[in-house]
Amino acid sequence: MTKRASLPRPLAVKEVLQDLLNPGEREALELRRRIRQVWEATVPAALRAQARLVDLKRQELWVEVRDPIWSQELQFLRSAVLEELAKALGPAKVKELRLRMGEF
């Protein structure tokens, strides 16, 4: 009986993505991951269930909210969220929090 050739070791998803993405894309993904961490640490769970992070454009973090009441709640937390983002990412990464109504 012949011995079967050994298989290569499995690759971690992180290694595969590093080969696929250029450095700028990796940095953008890392920034978004860190923004999500701050978001989850700063915004209460009940409010997070009614809002979602949509995009980061021109140093503005766009958030979609299901109802105007939740938008108002986020307005109260705006300065705390921006302050925590500045601490975690540096002051120039996210300068404004923009809210819009949406269905999701």
N, C-alpha and C positions, 0 to 999 in steps of 0.2 A: 504494500500500500504506500502511495506517495504522500509526502507531507504537503499540506496546503500552504500556499504562500501567505505570509502574515499581511494583514490589512494595515493600512496607514492609521495612525491615531486620529480620533475624531477632532475636528477643529472647533474651537469656541466661536460662538456667533460674533463676538467682539473682533476676533482675528479676521474672519471673513469680511466683516464690514470695513475694517481698516484697509483691506485690499481693494474694496470696491469704491470707497468714498475718497475724494481728494481731501487734503487737510482743511480747507475752508468749510466743507460740508460737515466734517467731523466736529469742528469747533462750534458750528451752528447747532448741531445736535446736542453737544455737551451744554451749551448755553441754555437751550430749551429744557434739558433735563434739570439743570440747576434752578431755572425759573419755576418749574413744576414743584420741586422740593420746597422752595420758599412759599409758593402758593398753598401747598398742602399744610405747611406748618403755621401759616398766618391766618388763613380763612377757615372759619368753622365748617364742619362737615355738612351741616344742614344747608349752608349757603353754597358750598361747593357742588352739592347735588343739583342746585338750580342754576349754576353758571358753569361755563367751560372756557378754557383758554383757547383762543382761535388763532392768533398770529402775533408776530413781533415785526413791526415795520417802523423804520425811522425812529427807533428808540421809544416806540409806543407799543405797549402791551394791550392787544385787543381781547376783550372778554365778551362773550355772548351770554345774555341772561334771559331766562324764560318769561319773566314778569317784571313790570316796573317797580313793584315793591322790593324785589330782590336787588334790582339796580340801585335803589335808594340805600339799601343795607350796605352794598358794596361801596357806595359813595362815602359812607361813614368810615369804612375801613381803608379807603384809598391811601391816606397818608401813611398808615401803618404798613401796608403792603409795599408801597414805594420805598419806605425807609428800610425795610427788611431786604428788599431786592438790592438796594444800594450797598448795604452791608455785605451781602453775599457775593455780589457781582462787580461791585465798583459803581461809582456814581454816574458813569457815562453810558451804561448798558441799557437801562430802562428809565426814561425820564417822565413818562406819562402813562396813565391807565385809562384806556378808552372803553366805554361800555356801549353795547348795542343790543337791541332786542332780537331774539331768534327762537326758532323751534328746533329742538333736538331730542 
